[in-house]
Amino acid sequence: MKLLRQILFWCLFLSAVSRAEITPGDMVSWTNFSYVTCIAYGNTFAYFGTTNGILRYHRLEGRWYEPITVSDGLQGRLIKRIQLPPDESWITVETDQGIYTWQFGPNQWFLDSQFPTIYPQDSRVRIPLPVIFMPFGYQLLPSGFIRDSYFRDVQITAYLDDQFNTVFMGTCGIGPLKMGSRELRADFIPCGLLQQRTDVIYIEGDSLWVAGNEGDWAPSTADTRLGVTLFEQSRQQFTFYEPRYIPGFKSEIIYDIAGDRKNIYFAGRFGLTVHPRDDENNYFTLNKGDGLPGTETTALAVRNDSVWVGTESGLALYSPLVDSIKAVGSKLIGGLFITDLLLVGNKLIIGSDKGAFYIDLSTNVVGRLLDPSGSSYGTIRQLAQGNKEILIASEDGAVTIDLETEKATAVPYTNTAGGVYAIAADSTYIAAATIDGLMLINRESGKMRRFTERDGLLSIKINTLIPEEDYLWIGSEEGLTRFRWHNPSRVD
């Protein structure tokens, strides 16, 4: 018996230290939480188990709190069961990797030997369900499915009454719902991303516009959800925009998002979509027939009353005040596949499949960015502005170009196979995404630390990096991560 206790102790110890790289709160992630598997509740929160982690809904405030995912050290993504006491002093979950208990004292997950049965909550669905009044455009089928106005059917996978006049439901595809147990009128409470892969992050005040381009694979089945997510951070509120169901919004595959005072712009596979802010239902799309040099719009840069639009066949300028668009051509950039655009001072920096170029907007001079290392001559993946510099991530590595001296300097550690997929910087760090994960390079010391899934990343396949003061937003194949890259308590 003593030997068994010792074995159990070491198992628990090893499970605790195996995720020691994760500092609680350093990374928080959001992904597709539309597939709910189970529900449980305590005095404060309702917990929704999903195929990608745990959602926490504050029952009194009626709002979401940050989810619990692999970024918090949880082993496994698929949540099978959840149990907790009413005071929520601990949480036990069964995942596809085992049974784990979160202890709030050490703020850590521990491997558990068995699933507790002291506080059972059964969220299994029992047919027939009562008569439920669904949101407009949806109906409840007797078989336990929800059908929308486009005849998409999704199964109700979890159903739990909290005994305080609220019923929580989960579905297999459109996320969680809640309703009063007396009036039985259900409402959606969306959380997370409409689609998992994240290539585009556009920050606008407290809000993030998030989208993914799904690479070369664009599913078109009726039950696949593609489009844009609007994430309001302070309220933890999510709004989904599915272009296939929005008149005038032509592209489900989105490559870039930008905005000005009057409009939000979406660069997509089938043109430039414009959404006036003062008209919730107004969307219109401009394509090759309207003056674009190519139909596939790939990049955006907005300033004042000018919208620079990159396409697969060159550059265009859209003037929203007069609703006109024209191709901007030259022998140097005409016909290039534009991958990214960046406005810096009076210059428009252009990333393409043939390297990095610029247009001096005050003189209309067009030229190639000079880079002795050659890192900016291949396919450009992301352009960014750092600390008085331009940063370029390409298939050949990464380089910084000083805005005053125009001197190009190769970013250390980035001359690796596959090149650099995304880049960001401030006065302290340069962050670069490579095939092996995220590199954080300290400018002063020159030291580098690499972050992977062991440190809380959803995926090492990173598509974009966007800095926001103490935080770095990471878009990857598996979702959106907020990384506190300025953390004085972290030892790099």
Buried (B, 14 or more C-beta within 10 A) or exposed (E): EEEEEEEEEEBBEEBBEEBEBBBEBBBBBBBBBBBBBBBBBBEBBBBBBBBBBBBBBEBEEEBBBBBBBBBBBBBBBBBBBBBBBEEBEBBBBBBEEEBBBBEEEEEBBBBBEEBBEEEEBEBEBEEEBEEBEBEEEBEBEEEBBBBBEEEBBBBBBBBBEBEEEBBBBBBBBBBBBBBEEEEBEBEBBBBBBBBBBBBBBBBEEEBBBBBBBBEEEEEEEEEBBBBBBBBEEEEBBBEBBBBBEBEEBBBBBBBBBBBBEEBBBBBBBBBBBBBBEEEEEEBBBBBBEBBBBBBBBBBBBBEEEBBBBBBBBBBBBBEBEEEEBEBBBBEBBBBBBBBBBBBBEEBBBBBBEBBBBBBEBEEEEBEBBEBEBBBBBBBBBBBBBBBEBBBBBBBBBBBBBBBEEEEBBBBBBBBBEEBBBBBBBBEEBBBBBBEEBBBBBEBEEEEBBBBEBBBBBBBBBBBBBBBEEEBBBBBBBBBBBBBBBBBEEEEE
